[in-house]
Structure formats: structure tokens, C-alpha cells
Amino acid sequence: MLYKILVVDDEITVRNLFADFLKREDCLPVTCASGEEGLEILKKRPLMLYCWT
């Protein structure tokens, strides 16, 4: 099963690190740089898990 996981962090390096790890674990990461942007994404699409760092 492909889990959709939202990763929110203002550091692009951290976002990419999490995204790469999640892809290797058969997940579909959705990334953004701010909490506001994350909330907008959540309004538009259902996700399985949220990871704010």
C-alpha cells in the first residue's frame, strides 16, 4: 500500500531527506515549506500522516 505522507519543514535539505527516506519505504511524500502551505494542501487532498519538523 502506498501511504501519502505530508512533510513540512522550512529547510529544503531536511524536506528532501525525509522525502527520499519515505520513497524508499514505499510511501508517497508530499512536501512543503510552511505550516500555512501544509494546511492548504490538507484542505485539498486527504493524506495518511503528517510530519512537521
MOWO-V130845 format. One record per backbone hydrogen bond with DSSP energy under -0.5 kcal/mol. NH is the residue of the N-H (numbers start at 1). CO is the residue of the C=O. Records with the same first field share a line. If there is no record, write none. Layout:
NH: CO ; CO
//
This chain:
3: 1 ; 26
5: 3 ; 28
6: 49
7: 5 ; 30
8: 6 ; 51
9: 7 ; 32
12: 10
15: 11
16: 12
17: 13
18: 14
19: 15
20: 16
21: 17
22: 18
23: 19
24: 20
25: 21
26: 23
27: 22
28: 3
29: 27
30: 5
32: 7
38: 34
39: 35
40: 36
41: 37
42: 38
43: 39
44: 40 ; 41
45: 41
48: 4
49: 4
51: 6
53: 8 ; 51
//
